[in-house]
């Protein structure tokens, strides 16, 4: 089985890395380029950048941050936020990204994933799903978690895989920033519906949460987290050593 990945996620707002709880009360934390450099040197497997207000503000990704990051890091990085067209994807790849993450753009145009996958390799096309339960079933949310699309999350995961998405990032709004652990049950369910790699996001607060994730949902390829890494509450290299000592294969 492939080694599990540990991925810091940097939510960008007004040019700074920011973080909230359940997508609310967002506060600035750090300069994104400096933080990317820190993660590059600290054992992260990949980075994810989300411009969290690009969709709600109807604009493209912040290019200058990506240009500077490309010069500072050697690990792969994924970029999302405001990706609505093939030209947006092309621009992100020109700026050095290895993968592009699409959420609102795919909901607004369900054919967008297939268009992107037909032009680029599927592994470079990531479908990001911000989800939470709504009277039972999990729905997909867009525009930075502010808009309930009414689309069933399980249906959407299967649809996007069938149309060429190479990876799913499943971010559970109900656990995001709460630090009480990942939403294991919905992650199990989604992994049972798709064969492409799934990245878990939302809820990590302790090293034990990553261990439980990989033990209970072995199909999960990576654990993604934000504030516990940004605030230096969990050191990635120490986390990986802990996981390996408990039988989880990681790259040290």
Backbone bond lengths (Angstrom), bond angles and torsions (degrees), N, CA, C in turn:
res aa  C-N    CA-C-N  psi(-1)  N-CA   C-N-CA  omega(-1)  CA-C   N-CA-C  phi
1 X - - - 1.462 - - 1.532 109.77 -
2 X 1.326 117.17 140.71 1.459 121.98 -178.41 1.526 110.61 -63.78
3 X 1.323 115.26 150.39 1.460 120.68 178.00 1.522 110.24 -62.71
4 X 1.328 115.61 141.82 1.456 120.90 176.89 1.525 109.76 -74.77
5 X 1.310 115.91 145.73 1.459 121.32 -177.78 1.529 110.85 -105.94
6 X 1.321 114.76 148.49 1.454 122.21 172.91 1.527 107.21 -115.58
7 X 1.332 115.47 122.64 1.466 120.51 -170.85 1.528 110.52 -127.81
8 X 1.314 117.99 115.30 1.465 119.70 170.86 1.527 110.42 -75.19
9 X 1.321 115.45 142.36 1.459 121.28 178.40 1.519 109.17 -114.39
10 X 1.321 115.89 125.98 1.459 120.65 179.59 1.526 109.78 -109.87
11 X 1.321 115.64 109.03 1.458 121.71 175.36 1.527 107.90 -84.46
12 X 1.337 116.18 121.14 1.458 121.15 -175.17 1.530 109.75 -102.64
13 X 1.325 114.83 126.71 1.468 120.89 174.97 1.520 107.64 -140.04
14 X 1.324 115.93 126.53 1.467 121.55 179.88 1.526 111.71 53.88
15 X 1.335 116.30 36.66 1.443 121.05 174.95 1.509 116.18 81.86
16 X 1.344 117.94 2.48 1.462 121.90 -179.95 1.518 110.37 -124.13
17 X 1.337 115.31 154.86 1.456 119.76 170.69 1.528 107.65 -72.00
18 X 1.327 115.68 128.78 1.461 121.05 -176.33 1.515 109.61 -131.99
19 X 1.326 116.46 160.10 1.455 120.12 179.31 1.515 109.90 -154.57
20 X 1.346 114.89 142.35 1.457 121.01 176.47 1.517 110.34 -130.10
21 X 1.322 115.03 -163.71 1.461 122.65 176.13 1.516 107.45 -121.93
22 X 1.341 115.33 123.01 1.470 121.29 -175.45 1.531 111.23 51.67
23 X 1.355 114.78 39.26 1.460 123.51 175.89 1.527 113.29 71.16
24 X 1.346 118.89 11.52 1.462 121.72 -179.50 1.527 109.95 -120.03
25 X 1.348 115.17 164.95 1.466 121.94 179.49 1.529 111.64 52.05
26 X 1.324 115.17 50.67 1.460 121.51 -177.19 1.524 110.18 -73.12
27 X 1.345 116.01 130.91 1.460 121.90 -178.99 1.527 110.12 -126.19
28 X 1.320 115.30 147.89 1.461 120.71 178.25 1.526 110.61 -71.53
29 X 1.361 115.74 143.77 1.461 120.74 -178.97 1.518 112.11 -122.38
30 X 1.353 117.73 -50.02 1.463 118.43 -166.65 1.521 110.57 -160.42
31 X 1.340 115.56 161.15 1.457 121.68 171.74 1.530 108.96 -70.50
32 X 1.335 118.68 127.92 1.464 120.12 -173.55 1.522 114.56 -65.26
33 X 1.314 118.56 -35.62 1.459 119.84 -178.16 1.523 110.29 -70.94
34 X 1.315 117.40 -41.52 1.462 120.77 177.50 1.520 110.63 -63.76
35 X 1.326 116.64 -39.81 1.456 120.12 179.75 1.531 110.85 -68.94
36 X 1.314 116.77 -38.96 1.469 120.15 176.84 1.520 110.66 -60.60
37 X 1.326 116.83 -42.31 1.460 121.33 178.03 1.536 110.65 -61.15
38 X 1.335 115.99 -42.83 1.467 121.14 178.52 1.532 110.62 -59.91
39 X 1.324 116.85 -45.85 1.473 119.92 -179.34 1.522 111.61 -67.47
40 X 1.307 116.56 -37.06 1.464 120.38 177.79 1.528 110.76 -58.27
41 X 1.325 115.58 -35.98 1.460 121.18 -177.70 1.525 113.19 -90.68
42 X 1.327 117.41 -4.45 1.470 120.87 -172.38 1.522 114.16 -109.64
43 X 1.335 116.74 7.13 1.450 119.04 174.62 1.510 116.41 97.59
44 X 1.334 118.34 7.73 1.467 119.80 175.98 1.525 109.74 -63.74
45 X 1.323 116.58 144.70 1.466 120.72 -179.71 1.519 111.89 -83.19
46 X 1.319 115.93 -35.81 1.456 122.38 179.21 1.521 107.47 -150.95
47 X 1.325 116.21 170.83 1.457 122.81 171.98 1.520 108.90 -125.95
48 X 1.320 115.45 151.32 1.459 120.88 172.23 1.524 108.11 -126.42
49 X 1.332 115.83 130.11 1.460 122.52 173.18 1.522 108.48 -110.15
50 X 1.326 116.56 126.32 1.463 120.84 171.77 1.521 108.53 -120.56
51 X 1.319 116.11 119.54 1.462 120.09 171.09 1.526 105.89 -82.28
52 X 1.334 116.22 97.26 1.466 120.28 -164.84 1.520 114.23 -75.91
53 X 1.336 118.39 -8.90 1.460 119.08 176.55 1.524 112.55 -114.66
54 X 1.325 117.97 4.75 1.465 120.22 -177.72 1.523 111.76 -62.52
55 X 1.350 116.52 -43.77 1.466 119.22 -178.10 1.516 111.77 -70.09
56 X 1.333 117.04 -43.97 1.464 119.34 -178.06 1.524 111.29 -68.50
57 X 1.339 116.84 -28.96 1.460 120.62 179.57 1.521 112.65 -92.97
58 X 1.345 116.36 -2.84 1.453 120.59 176.41 1.513 114.40 64.33
59 X 1.333 116.93 39.55 1.465 120.52 -179.54 1.519 110.01 -132.54
60 X 1.333 115.82 173.17 1.448 121.76 179.74 1.516 112.64 -84.84
61 X 1.328 115.65 176.73 1.455 122.95 -178.49 1.528 110.44 -68.12
62 X 1.326 116.75 153.61 1.462 122.08 179.40 1.527 109.02 -74.83
63 X 1.326 116.50 107.32 1.463 121.54 -170.80 1.517 113.14 -73.38
64 X 1.318 118.32 -37.15 1.458 119.22 -173.43 1.520 112.00 -64.35
65 X 1.324 117.22 -34.07 1.466 120.96 178.06 1.526 110.00 -63.98
66 X 1.317 116.62 -42.17 1.461 119.99 -178.73 1.523 111.35 -68.63
67 X 1.310 116.97 -39.75 1.463 119.92 179.03 1.533 110.81 -61.00
68 X 1.334 116.08 -43.20 1.463 119.65 179.03 1.524 111.30 -68.72
69 X 1.335 116.64 -39.14 1.466 120.40 -179.53 1.522 111.03 -62.96
70 X 1.319 116.66 -41.43 1.463 120.33 -179.47 1.523 111.27 -56.57
71 X 1.326 116.61 -34.49 1.462 120.37 -179.17 1.526 112.74 -78.27
72 X 1.332 116.67 -17.27 1.460 120.89 -172.78 1.526 114.63 -101.93
73 X 1.341 118.52 -22.17 1.460 119.88 -172.26 1.524 111.29 -122.89
74 X 1.326 114.57 156.64 1.459 120.95 176.93 1.521 112.31 -115.04
75 X 1.338 118.08 -14.16 1.460 120.22 179.42 1.529 109.76 -80.88
76 X 1.337 117.87 155.73 1.462 120.32 -179.60 1.528 111.59 -64.33
77 X 1.342 115.66 149.64 1.460 118.36 172.86 1.519 111.90 -138.88
78 X 1.326 113.13 149.08 1.461 123.28 -179.34 1.523 108.52 -111.77
79 X 1.322 116.36 144.46 1.461 121.06 -178.08 1.522 110.03 -127.09
80 X 1.325 116.33 134.96 1.452 121.58 176.67 1.517 110.89 -142.01
81 X 1.323 114.58 166.11 1.459 121.45 179.95 1.514 110.73 113.48
82 X 1.317 117.17 111.09 1.459 120.44 177.77 1.504 115.21 74.44
83 X 1.328 118.08 20.01 1.473 121.46 179.74 1.521 108.32 -87.51
84 X 1.333 116.09 108.50 1.471 120.51 -173.55 1.526 114.11 -124.46
85 X 1.328 117.30 -9.90 1.465 119.76 -173.05 1.519 110.52 -148.15
86 X 1.318 115.26 165.57 1.459 120.84 175.98 1.525 110.22 -61.45
87 X 1.327 116.98 -36.56 1.467 119.18 178.91 1.527 110.86 -65.79
88 X 1.342 118.53 -33.88 1.461 120.80 174.96 1.527 110.64 -62.83
89 X 1.322 115.82 -43.34 1.470 120.27 179.20 1.515 110.23 -63.73
90 X 1.322 116.29 -45.47 1.452 120.57 -179.53 1.526 110.62 -58.77
91 X 1.332 116.23 -41.57 1.459 120.64 179.82 1.526 111.32 -63.74
92 X 1.318 117.59 -43.02 1.468 121.98 -179.97 1.526 110.37 -63.23
93 X 1.322 117.00 -42.02 1.462 120.00 178.05 1.533 110.96 -66.61
94 X 1.320 117.15 -37.14 1.462 120.38 176.84 1.526 111.25 -61.84
95 X 1.327 116.31 -31.02 1.462 121.58 -179.12 1.528 112.40 -82.25
96 X 1.343 116.24 0.73 1.455 119.37 172.30 1.508 116.60 109.59
97 X 1.321 118.69 -3.44 1.456 120.31 -179.78 1.526 111.08 -66.59
98 X 1.325 115.06 146.78 1.464 120.88 176.96 1.517 111.67 -90.34
99 X 1.347 115.50 -31.67 1.463 121.17 179.08 1.518 109.13 -138.76
100 X 1.318 114.95 157.68 1.456 120.75 176.91 1.519 108.65 -120.18
101 X 1.324 116.25 140.09 1.456 122.06 -177.78 1.524 109.48 -110.84
102 X 1.323 116.05 126.08 1.465 121.76 -174.98 1.529 109.24 -119.15
103 X 1.312 116.91 134.59 1.460 121.83 176.19 1.526 109.26 -132.77
104 X 1.328 117.05 -83.44 1.463 121.42 -176.88 1.522 112.15 -56.79
105 X 1.334 116.94 -39.54 1.462 120.11 -178.98 1.508 113.07 -60.09
106 X 1.342 117.21 -33.53 1.468 120.53 179.64 1.522 111.35 -76.92
107 X 1.333 117.24 -36.49 1.461 120.40 177.16 1.525 109.86 -64.78
108 X 1.335 116.40 -43.63 1.467 120.05 -179.32 1.520 112.05 -67.47
109 X 1.339 116.77 -31.56 1.465 121.91 179.81 1.526 108.13 -137.10
110 X 1.329 118.55 89.27 1.464 121.17 -175.67 1.522 114.55 -58.58
111 X 1.324 117.69 -17.53 1.471 120.51 176.78 1.521 112.18 -82.77
112 X 1.328 117.38 -6.93 1.459 120.95 -174.13 1.530 112.36 -62.86
113 X 1.335 117.10 -41.37 1.466 120.41 179.73 1.530 110.30 -59.01
114 X 1.326 116.74 -46.71 1.461 120.65 -179.74 1.523 111.18 -63.35
115 X 1.323 116.93 -39.83 1.470 120.53 177.89 1.525 110.31 -61.82
116 X 1.324 115.83 -44.90 1.460 120.07 -178.44 1.523 111.35 -66.30
117 X 1.328 116.09 -42.83 1.470 120.66 -177.95 1.522 111.72 -68.37
118 X 1.316 117.01 -27.59 1.464 119.39 178.96 1.529 111.75 -75.77
119 X 1.324 116.65 -22.92 1.462 120.40 -179.25 1.526 111.85 -94.30
120 X 1.328 116.07 -34.96 1.466 121.15 -178.10 1.530 109.19 -121.08
121 X 1.316 116.83 165.11 1.452 120.49 177.16 1.528 109.93 -63.58
122 X 1.335 117.05 135.77 1.459 121.13 -178.69 1.530 113.62 -52.94
123 X 1.354 119.80 -40.10 1.469 118.61 180.00 1.522 114.03 -59.54
124 X 1.335 117.71 -16.72 1.461 120.32 178.92 1.526 112.27 -88.47
125 X 1.323 116.68 -7.17 1.468 121.34 -176.84 1.528 108.85 -106.64
126 X 1.324 115.74 109.04 1.462 122.26 -176.96 1.523 108.92 -104.82
127 X 1.324 115.92 134.26 1.460 121.10 174.39 1.522 107.82 -101.41
128 X 1.324 116.16 114.25 1.460 121.42 177.71 1.524 109.04 -92.09
129 X 1.317 115.14 131.94 1.464 120.77 -179.87 1.524 109.26 -122.45
130 X 1.334 116.38 111.62 1.462 120.83 170.42 1.525 106.02 -92.40
131 X 1.327 116.15 115.09 1.470 119.15 -171.81 1.520 111.00 -131.24
132 X 1.336 114.74 155.46 1.458 120.52 169.24 1.524 108.38 -161.13
133 X 1.342 117.02 158.06 1.454 119.58 -178.31 1.531 111.44 -71.41
134 X 1.321 114.16 139.16 1.464 121.41 176.11 1.521 106.86 -129.05
135 X 1.319 116.11 101.52 1.471 121.36 -176.95 1.525 111.82 53.27
136 X 1.324 116.08 39.54 1.464 121.05 177.67 1.510 112.86 115.94
137 X 1.341 118.44 -80.09 1.473 120.13 -178.26 1.525 112.04 -66.35
138 X 1.322 115.54 152.45 1.462 120.55 175.83 1.518 109.32 -85.33
139 X 1.331 115.70 131.74 1.460 122.15 176.70 1.521 109.86 -107.37
140 X 1.330 115.01 156.85 1.464 122.06 173.13 1.528 108.59 -87.66
141 X 1.327 115.31 133.33 1.466 121.68 176.87 1.525 108.83 -112.78
142 X 1.324 116.01 151.71 1.457 121.41 178.31 1.525 109.53 -130.27
143 X 1.355 114.01 -175.62 1.470 121.32 179.34 1.521 111.30 53.10
144 X 1.350 114.08 53.73 1.450 119.41 177.43 1.513 113.92 65.43
145 X 1.328 116.37 32.07 1.453 120.76 177.83 1.510 114.95 80.30
146 X 1.342 117.88 12.84 1.460 121.06 -175.57 1.529 113.67 -97.62
147 X 1.328 117.11 -14.82 1.463 120.00 -172.66 1.527 111.03 -124.78
148 X 1.320 116.83 118.38 1.459 122.80 176.28 1.523 108.43 -80.72
149 X 1.322 115.76 114.48 1.464 119.74 -178.33 1.522 112.51 -77.83
150 X 1.340 116.40 -18.95 1.452 119.96 -173.58 1.516 113.32 79.57
151 X 1.336 117.62 -1.88 1.460 121.69 -178.60 1.533 109.33 -80.57
152 X 1.328 115.82 130.03 1.459 120.83 179.24 1.529 110.45 -67.13
153 X 1.326 116.93 129.70 1.466 121.20 -174.47 1.520 112.46 -63.68
154 X 1.322 118.36 -37.51 1.465 120.79 -178.63 1.527 110.63 -68.38
155 X 1.321 115.48 -44.30 1.463 119.45 175.87 1.528 110.57 -58.71
156 X 1.328 116.67 -44.05 1.454 120.83 -174.85 1.529 111.40 -67.12
157 X 1.315 117.32 -39.02 1.464 120.55 177.24 1.523 110.27 -60.70
158 X 1.325 117.21 -46.46 1.462 120.99 -179.85 1.524 111.40 -65.72
159 X 1.326 116.46 -41.66 1.461 120.87 -178.99 1.523 111.09 -61.43
160 X 1.326 116.03 -46.91 1.467 119.71 -176.32 1.523 111.70 -69.18
161 X 1.324 117.28 -35.86 1.465 118.84 173.85 1.523 110.10 -61.95
162 X 1.328 117.13 -45.93 1.460 121.16 -178.33 1.527 111.81 -63.16
163 X 1.324 116.52 -24.32 1.462 120.14 -177.27 1.524 113.61 -103.00
164 X 1.348 116.82 14.34 1.446 119.16 167.79 1.514 117.85 111.53
165 X 1.333 118.87 -1.72 1.465 118.79 176.08 1.524 109.08 -60.93
166 X 1.332 116.88 136.92 1.453 120.47 -178.01 1.506 114.11 -97.40
167 X 1.335 116.79 -9.66 1.460 121.17 -177.74 1.520 108.55 -161.49
168 X 1.323 116.14 148.68 1.467 121.99 174.23 1.518 109.22 -116.27
169 X 1.317 116.43 133.42 1.460 121.36 167.17 1.529 106.40 -109.39
170 X 1.322 115.21 114.32 1.467 120.72 -176.12 1.520 108.57 -103.88
171 X 1.320 115.58 107.51 1.463 121.13 179.82 1.519 109.45 -107.17
172 X 1.314 115.43 117.25 1.461 121.10 -177.74 1.523 109.69 -90.66
173 X 1.322 116.07 109.11 1.461 121.06 -177.55 1.524 110.94 -61.20
174 X 1.324 116.37 -34.83 1.468 120.62 -177.16 1.518 112.75 -65.51
175 X 1.336 118.27 -21.00 1.468 120.78 178.40 1.527 112.33 -112.97
176 X 1.332 117.87 -4.73 1.459 121.65 -173.86 1.528 111.12 -63.85
177 X 1.334 115.55 125.33 1.454 121.16 176.86 1.513 115.33 75.82
178 X 1.346 117.54 -2.86 1.467 121.00 -176.42 1.535 111.17 -82.43
179 X 1.342 115.65 -27.48 1.465 122.67 176.37 1.526 113.95 66.14
180 X 1.315 115.40 33.30 1.468 119.50 176.88 1.516 111.91 -111.61
181 X 1.321 116.60 11.92 1.453 121.28 178.27 1.515 112.75 109.53
182 X 1.330 114.02 161.85 1.464 120.76 178.95 1.529 110.42 -71.82
183 X 1.327 115.75 158.46 1.465 121.75 175.99 1.536 107.43 -81.00
184 X 1.315 115.10 85.54 1.463 121.65 -171.55 1.521 112.28 -60.59
185 X 1.314 117.82 -42.56 1.465 120.39 -173.30 1.521 112.58 -64.58
186 X 1.333 117.46 -45.67 1.466 117.50 -179.36 1.525 110.51 -70.41
187 X 1.319 117.66 -32.15 1.472 119.95 176.96 1.522 110.69 -65.48
188 X 1.331 117.08 -40.90 1.470 120.42 175.25 1.526 110.54 -59.33
189 X 1.325 115.65 -44.61 1.464 119.95 -176.88 1.521 111.07 -64.29
190 X 1.330 117.13 -45.72 1.457 120.16 -179.81 1.529 111.03 -64.50
191 X 1.328 116.62 -42.53 1.471 119.66 178.85 1.526 111.64 -63.08
192 X 1.327 117.13 -27.30 1.449 120.61 176.64 1.517 113.48 -75.08
193 X 1.331 116.72 -13.39 1.467 121.36 -177.74 1.523 113.73 -100.67
194 X 1.343 118.00 -19.85 1.466 120.49 -175.86 1.523 110.70 -128.61
195 X 1.315 114.98 161.51 1.463 121.33 178.86 1.521 112.79 -109.90
196 X 1.320 118.12 -15.27 1.458 120.59 179.96 1.533 109.93 -74.70
197 X 1.343 117.72 160.58 1.463 120.40 -180.00 1.526 112.30 -58.52
198 X 1.325 115.39 142.42 1.459 122.08 178.23 1.518 108.55 -122.13
199 X 1.330 115.86 132.61 1.464 123.25 175.63 1.517 107.76 -108.35
200 X 1.334 116.64 128.66 1.467 121.58 -179.53 1.518 109.89 -91.37
201 X 1.332 115.95 136.74 1.456 121.09 -179.52 1.521 110.08 -141.61
202 X 1.340 114.89 142.77 1.457 119.67 173.74 1.508 113.99 103.25
203 X 1.348 116.99 100.87 1.453 119.71 170.61 1.505 117.78 123.88
204 X 1.333 118.65 -9.64 1.458 119.76 -177.57 1.523 111.03 -66.79
205 X 1.339 115.60 130.25 1.448 120.55 177.86 1.510 113.77 -132.37
206 X 1.339 115.83 -21.07 1.463 121.39 -179.31 1.524 108.96 -142.10
207 X 1.326 115.36 163.61 1.460 119.90 178.37 1.526 111.04 -59.00
208 X 1.324 115.49 -34.99 1.472 120.00 -178.58 1.517 112.35 -61.63
209 X 1.326 117.09 -27.39 1.465 119.51 179.54 1.527 111.19 -67.13
210 X 1.324 117.40 -36.60 1.460 120.67 176.78 1.528 110.33 -68.78
211 X 1.317 116.54 -41.30 1.464 119.94 178.96 1.517 111.07 -61.93
212 X 1.317 116.73 -44.78 1.466 119.89 178.52 1.527 110.58 -62.56
213 X 1.321 116.88 -42.19 1.465 121.13 179.36 1.519 110.74 -56.07
214 X 1.320 117.71 -52.93 1.459 121.05 -175.14 1.531 112.22 -71.62
215 X 1.328 117.31 -30.88 1.464 119.96 177.68 1.524 112.12 -73.80
216 X 1.329 117.41 -41.52 1.462 120.87 -173.34 1.521 113.22 -89.80
217 X 1.319 117.00 -21.60 1.474 120.54 177.22 1.531 107.23 -128.95
218 X 1.329 117.30 74.20 1.465 120.11 -173.50 1.521 114.22 -62.42
219 X 1.342 117.85 -18.62 1.466 119.66 178.43 1.527 112.19 -73.02
220 X 1.324 117.31 -18.84 1.464 120.69 -179.90 1.530 109.67 -63.83
221 X 1.329 115.83 130.87 1.447 119.94 -177.70 1.517 114.40 -92.16
222 X 1.346 116.52 -22.11 1.460 119.17 -175.64 1.516 110.38 -156.35
223 X 1.325 114.10 150.24 1.457 121.35 171.42 1.512 108.82 -109.30
224 X 1.317 115.57 125.34 1.455 122.07 -178.78 1.525 108.59 -108.84
225 X 1.324 116.80 140.06 1.460 120.88 178.32 1.515 108.95 -151.11
226 X 1.331 115.08 167.95 1.462 119.68 -176.20 1.520 111.77 -129.26
227 X 1.322 117.72 -83.22 1.461 120.29 -167.03 1.519 113.93 -61.61
228 X 1.333 118.69 -34.75 1.473 119.21 -179.78 1.524 111.52 -65.29
229 X 1.337 116.23 -26.90 1.457 120.42 174.24 1.535 110.85 -83.56
230 X 1.338 115.83 -45.05 1.462 120.05 -176.99 1.532 111.85 -59.41
231 X 1.321 116.70 -39.70 1.461 122.01 -176.41 1.523 112.21 -89.27
232 X 1.334 115.71 7.97 1.475 122.19 177.20 1.530 112.89 62.74
233 X 1.327 116.87 26.66 1.461 120.36 178.02 1.525 111.55 -80.34
234 X 1.333 116.26 -25.77 1.462 122.14 171.34 1.515 107.47 -128.19
235 X 1.325 115.41 125.58 1.454 121.47 175.52 1.531 108.42 -88.56
236 X 1.306 117.34 128.04 1.467 120.51 -173.31 1.519 112.17 -63.29
237 X 1.315 117.46 -42.12 1.461 118.69 -179.84 1.533 111.00 -64.66
238 X 1.325 116.98 -40.41 1.468 120.28 177.38 1.526 110.59 -66.87
239 X 1.328 116.78 -37.73 1.464 120.70 176.93 1.526 110.31 -60.59
240 X 1.313 117.03 -45.09 1.457 120.06 -179.69 1.529 111.96 -64.41
241 X 1.320 116.56 -39.07 1.465 119.75 176.87 1.522 110.97 -63.87
242 X 1.316 116.44 -39.28 1.468 121.56 176.99 1.526 110.50 -63.02
243 X 1.323 116.35 -45.64 1.467 120.08 -179.86 1.524 111.04 -62.97
244 X 1.324 116.34 -44.85 1.463 118.67 -179.87 1.524 111.05 -63.16
245 X 1.318 117.53 -39.07 1.470 120.42 -180.00 1.518 111.53 -66.05
246 X 1.352 115.74 -17.52 1.457 120.54 177.98 1.528 112.42 -107.30
247 X 1.333 116.24 21.33 1.462 120.47 170.80 1.504 116.55 88.51
248 X 1.339 118.48 9.05 1.464 121.12 178.40 1.520 108.89 -98.05
249 X 1.325 116.17 126.63 1.466 121.09 -179.39 1.527 110.24 -75.92
250 X 1.318 115.63 122.40 1.468 122.12 177.28 1.528 108.04 -138.58
251 X 1.315 115.30 163.06 1.464 120.70 175.34 1.516 109.10 -94.28
252 X 1.325 116.46 117.93 1.467 121.02 179.47 1.524 110.48 -95.54
